Amino acid sequence: MLTSYHDLIHSISHFLGHQYNDGAPEWLHPVLHVVMLFAPMLLICLIVIWLVRRSYATFQKYGSRPKKAPKPTVPGMDANLFQYILRFSKRQQIVLVFASLMAMPILYVTLELPKQIINNALDPQKFPKTVLSMEFTQIELLVALCGLYLLAISTNGLHKYCLNIFKGRVAERFLRRLRLVIYRRWRALHQDNQTTDIIPIVVQEVEPIGGFASDFLALPIFQGGTMATIILFMFVQEPVLGLAALAILPIQLILLPRLQRRLNALTRLRIHEVRILGAELGSQTAHVLDQRKAIHRISSRLKRIETVRQDIHRMKFFIKVLNNFLTALTPFFFYALGGYFVIEGRITLGALVAVLAAHKDFSAPLKELFRYYQSFEDVKIRYAEVSNYLTRGRHG
């Protein structure tokens, strides 16, 4: 069994172009085992489990239950939020997707140029050097490559600025349309009613829905594409380093969403406690008979809010520290494996430096994708609650 396992590790190593043998340093063996086998297998298992759960949930929702009569819809709104987003912003969504995809080649160039600067412009043995039928001295090539790098990062920054401005415009237009639809429906239901419960709905509760409308397709494509581009760049430099970049990802996928769900529950509890406090304050007047009892209730509620907020602070900073620690573990593999490969002549120093620089931007897209998933679930609930509120007057 052990012999078969070692044969498997050797086969994977040879497939990736690394002649892994018993003459390698002892510390290299466990590191390669984690990077080339354990971490990829764990990541594959997590993906399979997620797909099975999603398929089962879909089957439970649509396959195993008798079809219900469609829910009544609000005039001007769809029963499904995502259909509503696409109905009123289909062209803008296409532009956002195209603009998000355009950012990937620019990002790859910004990752590649530092490697070229270190490998080609800083080695005096390679000059004079001919590039595209033009001869460069060492200083000329250094200035040219640095100029290209400056142009690339400037283009990348300008592209992100224009993309975010356009996303903001899409979000605000969609939000204005949604608010107007809600207001019109509320006016139709409450012509003679002086209720003010519509105010928090129109002002606050629907605002995240507008922001999600601009991120609906653009954010997962942009952030997912950014992650894929960075991983592709690492694999091009050295496949083992590309696998090393994914070594900590399964642990993050296991721990961070669970901790984030706990933090979300505490946040909802804080909102609930604040609402209760507001109700307590609103019900009290200067003529309350038992002032001491009223003050005691408010004091107890404030103490409860303080306790919940302290729990939120502890959980929030624990997640931050844990995520920073896990993110910092990946450069350990880069320094260990990458340094060994540089010494062995498998990769250049410029490639290792470029991989380290690329990894610096690797964790940000992952955080954004986690945030997108949370927003995805949140806005579905918000949209359903708004629809229920607006159909309640007509159907019950």
C-alpha positions as CSV (number, residue, x, y, z in Angstrom):
1,M,0.0,0.0,0.0
2,L,2.8,2.4,1.0
3,T,4.7,1.5,-2.2
4,S,1.7,2.2,-4.3
5,Y,1.2,5.6,-2.6
6,H,4.8,6.6,-3.2
7,D,4.5,5.4,-6.8
8,L,1.5,7.7,-7.2
9,I,3.4,10.7,-5.8
10,H,6.3,10.0,-8.2
11,S,3.9,9.7,-11.1
12,I,2.2,13.0,-10.3
13,S,5.6,14.7,-9.8
14,H,7.0,13.4,-13.1
15,F,3.7,14.4,-14.9
16,L,4.3,18.0,-13.6
17,G,7.9,17.9,-14.9
18,H,9.7,17.4,-11.6
19,Q,12.0,14.4,-11.3
20,Y,11.2,13.7,-7.7
21,N,13.6,11.0,-6.3
22,D,15.0,9.8,-3.0
23,G,18.0,12.2,-3.4
24,A,15.8,15.2,-2.7
25,P,15.9,16.9,0.7
26,E,13.9,15.2,3.4
27,W,11.7,18.3,4.1
28,L,10.7,18.3,0.4
29,H,8.9,15.0,0.7
30,P,6.0,16.0,3.1
31,V,5.6,19.4,1.4
32,L,5.2,17.8,-2.0
33,H,2.8,15.2,-0.6
34,V,0.6,18.0,0.8
35,V,0.7,20.2,-2.3
36,M,0.4,17.5,-5.0
37,L,-2.0,15.0,-3.4
38,F,-3.7,15.9,-0.1
39,A,-4.8,19.5,-0.8
40,P,-6.1,18.8,-4.4
41,M,-8.0,15.7,-3.2
42,L,-9.6,17.7,-0.4
43,L,-10.5,20.5,-2.8
44,I,-12.1,18.0,-5.2
45,C,-14.0,16.4,-2.3
46,L,-15.4,19.8,-1.2
47,I,-16.5,20.6,-4.8
48,V,-18.2,17.2,-5.2
49,I,-20.0,17.6,-1.8
50,W,-21.1,21.1,-2.7
51,L,-22.4,19.9,-6.1
52,V,-24.3,17.0,-4.5
53,R,-25.9,19.3,-1.8
54,R,-26.9,21.8,-4.5
55,S,-28.4,19.0,-6.7
56,Y,-30.2,17.5,-3.7
57,A,-31.6,20.9,-2.6
58,T,-32.8,21.6,-6.2
59,F,-34.5,18.2,-6.3
60,Q,-36.2,18.8,-3.0
61,K,-37.4,22.1,-4.2
62,Y,-38.7,21.2,-7.6
63,G,-38.7,17.4,-8.0
64,S,-40.1,15.8,-4.9
65,R,-42.9,18.3,-4.1
66,P,-46.2,18.8,-6.0
67,K,-46.2,22.0,-8.0
68,K,-47.8,24.9,-6.1
69,A,-49.8,27.6,-7.7
70,P,-47.5,30.5,-8.6
71,K,-47.3,33.2,-6.0
72,P,-49.1,36.5,-6.8
73,T,-46.7,39.0,-8.3
74,V,-46.6,42.7,-7.8
75,P,-47.4,44.7,-10.9
76,G,-44.1,45.8,-12.5
77,M,-42.1,43.1,-10.6
78,D,-41.2,39.5,-11.4
79,A,-41.7,36.6,-9.0
80,N,-37.9,35.9,-9.4
81,L,-35.4,38.7,-8.6
82,F,-32.9,37.5,-11.2
83,Q,-35.5,37.6,-14.0
84,Y,-36.4,41.1,-12.8
85,I,-32.7,42.2,-13.0
86,L,-32.3,40.7,-16.5
87,R,-35.6,42.2,-17.8
88,F,-34.5,45.7,-17.0
89,S,-30.8,45.6,-17.4
90,K,-30.0,42.9,-19.9
91,R,-27.9,45.2,-22.2
92,Q,-26.0,46.6,-19.3
93,Q,-25.3,43.2,-17.9
94,I,-23.8,42.2,-21.3
95,V,-21.6,45.2,-21.3
96,L,-20.5,44.5,-17.7
97,V,-19.6,40.9,-18.6
98,F,-17.6,41.9,-21.6
99,A,-15.8,44.6,-19.6
100,S,-15.0,42.2,-16.8
101,L,-13.5,39.7,-19.3
102,M,-11.4,42.5,-20.9
103,A,-9.6,43.0,-17.6
104,M,-8.1,39.5,-17.6
105,P,-5.4,40.0,-20.3
106,I,-4.4,43.3,-18.8
107,L,-4.0,41.6,-15.4
108,Y,-1.9,38.9,-16.9
109,V,0.4,41.5,-18.5
110,T,0.9,43.2,-15.1
111,L,1.9,39.9,-13.6
112,E,4.3,39.0,-16.5
113,L,6.2,42.2,-16.8
114,P,8.0,42.2,-13.4
115,K,9.4,38.7,-14.2
116,Q,10.7,40.1,-17.6
117,I,12.3,43.0,-15.8
118,I,14.1,40.8,-13.3
119,N,15.1,38.1,-15.8
120,N,16.0,40.2,-18.9
121,A,16.8,43.8,-17.9
122,L,18.9,43.1,-14.8
123,D,21.3,40.5,-16.3
124,P,24.3,42.4,-17.9
125,Q,25.4,39.2,-19.7
126,K,22.5,39.4,-22.2
127,F,23.3,42.7,-23.7
128,P,23.1,44.2,-26.2
129,K,19.7,42.5,-26.8
130,T,17.5,42.5,-29.9
131,V,13.8,42.7,-29.4
132,L,11.4,43.0,-32.4
133,S,14.3,43.9,-34.7
134,M,15.4,46.7,-32.4
135,E,18.6,46.6,-30.4
136,F,18.5,47.7,-26.7
137,T,21.2,48.4,-24.2
138,Q,20.5,47.3,-20.6
139,I,19.3,50.7,-19.5
140,E,17.1,51.2,-22.6
141,L,15.5,47.8,-22.1
142,L,15.0,48.5,-18.3
143,V,13.3,51.8,-19.1
144,A,11.2,50.3,-21.9
145,L,9.9,47.4,-19.7
146,C,9.3,49.7,-16.7
147,G,7.4,52.0,-19.1
148,L,5.3,49.1,-20.3
149,Y,4.6,48.1,-16.7
150,L,3.5,51.6,-15.8
151,L,1.2,51.7,-18.8
152,A,-0.2,48.3,-17.9
153,I,-1.0,49.2,-14.3
154,S,-2.4,52.5,-15.4
155,T,-4.6,50.8,-17.9
156,N,-5.7,48.3,-15.3
157,G,-6.6,51.0,-12.8
158,L,-8.4,53.1,-15.4
159,H,-10.4,50.0,-16.5
160,K,-11.4,49.2,-13.0
161,Y,-12.5,52.8,-12.4
162,C,-14.6,52.9,-15.6
163,L,-16.1,49.5,-14.7
164,N,-17.0,50.6,-11.2
165,I,-18.5,53.8,-12.4
166,F,-20.7,52.0,-14.9
167,K,-21.7,49.4,-12.2
168,G,-22.7,52.3,-10.0
169,R,-24.9,53.8,-12.7
170,V,-26.6,50.4,-13.3
171,A,-27.2,50.0,-9.6
172,E,-28.7,53.4,-9.1
173,R,-31.0,53.2,-12.2
174,F,-32.2,49.8,-11.1
175,L,-32.7,51.0,-7.5
176,R,-34.7,54.1,-8.7
177,R,-36.9,51.9,-10.8
178,L,-37.5,49.4,-8.0
179,R,-38.3,52.1,-5.5
180,L,-40.8,53.7,-7.8
181,V,-42.5,50.4,-8.4
182,I,-42.8,49.8,-4.7
183,Y,-44.1,53.3,-4.0
184,R,-46.7,53.1,-6.7
185,R,-48.0,49.7,-5.4
186,W,-48.0,51.0,-1.8
187,R,-50.0,54.0,-2.9
188,A,-52.5,51.8,-4.7
189,L,-53.0,49.6,-1.5
190,H,-53.0,52.4,1.1
191,Q,-54.7,55.4,-0.5
192,D,-56.5,56.3,2.8
193,N,-53.9,54.9,5.2
194,Q,-51.4,57.0,7.0
195,T,-49.0,54.2,7.8
196,T,-45.3,55.0,7.5
197,D,-44.0,51.4,7.4
198,I,-43.1,51.9,3.7
199,I,-40.3,54.4,4.7
200,P,-37.7,51.8,5.8
201,I,-38.5,49.6,2.9
202,V,-38.0,52.2,0.2
203,V,-35.1,54.0,1.9
204,Q,-33.0,51.2,3.5
205,E,-34.2,47.6,2.8
206,V,-34.1,47.7,-1.0
207,E,-30.7,49.4,-1.2
208,P,-28.7,46.2,-1.2
209,I,-30.8,44.9,-4.0
210,G,-29.8,47.8,-6.2
211,G,-26.1,47.1,-5.4
212,F,-26.5,43.4,-6.2
213,A,-28.1,44.2,-9.6
214,S,-24.8,45.6,-10.8
215,D,-22.8,42.7,-9.3
216,F,-25.2,40.0,-10.4
217,L,-23.0,38.7,-13.3
218,A,-20.0,41.1,-13.3
219,L,-18.6,40.4,-9.8
220,P,-18.4,36.5,-10.1
221,I,-16.9,36.8,-13.6
222,F,-14.5,39.5,-12.7
223,Q,-13.3,38.1,-9.3
224,G,-13.5,34.5,-10.5
225,G,-11.6,35.5,-13.7
226,T,-9.0,37.3,-11.6
227,M,-8.4,34.1,-9.5
228,A,-8.2,32.0,-12.6
229,T,-5.8,34.3,-14.3
230,I,-3.5,34.4,-11.2
231,I,-3.6,30.6,-10.9
232,L,-2.9,30.2,-14.6
233,F,0.1,32.6,-14.4
234,M,1.5,30.5,-11.5
235,F,1.0,27.2,-13.3
236,V,2.8,28.7,-16.4
237,Q,5.8,29.6,-14.2
238,E,5.9,26.2,-12.4
239,P,2.9,23.7,-12.0
240,V,3.9,22.8,-8.5
241,L,3.8,26.4,-7.4
242,G,0.3,26.6,-9.0
243,L,-0.8,23.7,-6.8
244,A,0.9,25.3,-3.8
245,A,-1.3,28.4,-4.3
246,L,-4.3,26.1,-3.8
247,A,-3.0,24.2,-0.9
248,I,-4.6,26.3,1.8
249,L,-7.8,27.0,-0.2
250,P,-9.7,23.9,1.1
251,I,-9.1,24.8,4.7
252,Q,-10.4,28.3,4.0
253,L,-13.5,26.9,2.3
254,I,-14.2,24.7,5.3
255,L,-13.6,27.2,8.1
256,L,-14.3,30.7,6.9
257,P,-17.9,30.2,5.6
258,R,-18.9,28.5,8.9
259,L,-17.4,31.3,11.0
260,Q,-18.9,33.9,8.7
261,R,-22.4,32.3,9.2
262,R,-21.9,32.6,13.0
263,L,-20.9,36.2,12.6
264,N,-24.0,36.9,10.4
265,A,-26.2,35.3,13.1
266,L,-24.7,37.6,15.7
267,T,-25.3,40.6,13.4
268,R,-28.9,39.7,12.9
269,L,-29.3,39.3,16.7
270,R,-27.8,42.8,17.2
271,I,-30.3,44.2,14.7
272,H,-33.1,42.4,16.5
273,E,-32.0,43.8,19.9
274,V,-31.7,47.3,18.6
275,R,-35.2,47.1,17.2
276,I,-36.5,46.0,20.6
277,L,-34.7,48.8,22.2
278,G,-36.3,51.3,19.8
279,A,-39.7,49.8,20.6
280,E,-39.0,50.2,24.3
281,L,-37.9,53.8,23.9
282,G,-40.9,54.6,21.6
283,S,-43.4,53.2,24.1
284,Q,-42.1,55.3,27.0
285,T,-43.1,58.8,27.7
286,A,-42.2,61.3,30.4
287,H,-45.4,60.3,32.3
288,V,-44.5,56.7,32.8
289,L,-45.6,55.8,36.3
290,D,-42.7,53.5,37.3
291,Q,-39.6,55.3,36.2
292,R,-37.3,53.0,38.0
293,K,-38.7,49.9,36.3
294,A,-38.5,51.6,32.9
295,I,-34.9,52.6,33.4
296,H,-34.1,49.1,34.5
297,R,-35.6,47.6,31.3
298,I,-33.6,50.0,29.1
299,S,-30.4,49.3,31.1
300,S,-30.9,45.6,30.7
301,R,-31.5,46.0,26.9
302,L,-28.4,48.1,26.6
303,K,-26.3,45.5,28.5
304,R,-27.6,42.8,26.1
305,I,-26.6,44.9,23.1
306,E,-23.2,45.5,24.6
307,T,-22.7,41.7,25.1
308,V,-23.8,40.9,21.5
309,R,-21.5,43.6,20.1
310,Q,-18.5,42.3,22.1
311,D,-19.2,38.8,20.7
312,I,-19.3,40.3,17.2
313,H,-16.0,42.0,17.7
314,R,-14.4,38.8,19.0
315,M,-15.7,36.8,16.1
316,K,-14.9,39.4,13.5
317,F,-11.2,39.8,14.6
318,F,-10.8,36.0,15.0
319,I,-11.9,35.5,11.4
320,K,-9.5,38.2,10.3
321,V,-6.6,36.8,12.2
322,L,-7.3,33.2,11.0
323,N,-7.7,34.3,7.4
324,N,-4.5,36.3,7.5
325,F,-2.6,33.3,9.0
326,L,-3.9,30.9,6.4
327,T,-3.1,33.4,3.6
328,A,0.4,33.8,5.0
329,L,0.9,30.0,4.9
330,T,0.9,29.9,1.1
331,P,4.1,32.0,0.8
332,F,5.8,29.4,3.0
333,F,5.3,26.8,0.2
334,F,6.5,29.4,-2.3
335,Y,9.6,30.2,-0.4
336,A,10.4,26.5,0.3
337,L,9.5,25.0,-3.0
338,G,10.2,28.0,-5.2
339,G,13.6,28.6,-3.5
340,Y,14.5,25.0,-4.0
341,F,13.5,25.1,-7.7
342,V,15.5,28.3,-8.2
343,I,18.6,26.6,-6.7
344,E,18.0,23.6,-8.9
345,G,17.6,25.9,-12.0
346,R,14.0,24.7,-12.7
347,I,12.7,28.3,-12.6
348,T,14.2,31.7,-12.6
349,L,14.4,34.1,-9.7
350,G,12.2,36.5,-11.7
351,A,9.5,33.9,-12.0
352,L,9.5,33.2,-8.2
353,V,9.3,37.0,-7.4
354,A,6.4,37.3,-9.9
355,V,4.6,34.4,-8.3
356,L,5.0,35.9,-4.9
357,A,3.7,39.3,-6.2
358,A,0.7,37.5,-7.9
359,H,-0.2,35.7,-4.7
360,K,-0.5,39.0,-2.9
361,D,-3.6,39.7,-4.9
362,F,-5.0,36.1,-4.7
363,S,-6.9,36.4,-1.4
364,A,-8.9,39.5,-2.4
365,P,-11.0,37.9,-5.1
366,L,-11.8,35.0,-2.8
367,K,-13.1,37.4,-0.1
368,E,-15.2,39.1,-2.7
369,L,-16.7,35.8,-3.9
370,F,-17.5,35.0,-0.3
371,R,-19.2,38.4,0.1
372,Y,-21.1,37.9,-3.2
373,Y,-22.5,34.6,-1.9
374,Q,-23.7,36.2,1.3
375,S,-25.3,39.1,-0.7
376,F,-26.8,36.6,-3.1
377,E,-28.7,34.9,-0.2
378,D,-29.5,38.2,1.5
379,V,-31.1,40.0,-1.5
380,K,-33.3,37.0,-2.4
381,I,-34.8,37.1,1.1
382,R,-35.2,40.9,0.9
383,Y,-36.9,40.8,-2.5
384,A,-39.2,38.1,-1.3
385,E,-40.1,40.0,1.8
386,V,-40.8,43.2,-0.2
387,S,-43.0,41.2,-2.6
388,N,-44.9,39.6,0.3
389,Y,-45.5,43.0,1.8
390,L,-46.9,44.5,-1.4
391,T,-49.1,41.5,-2.1
392,R,-50.4,41.2,1.4
393,G,-52.9,44.0,0.9
394,R,-54.4,42.4,-2.1
395,H,-54.4,38.8,-1.1
396,G,-54.9,38.9,2.6
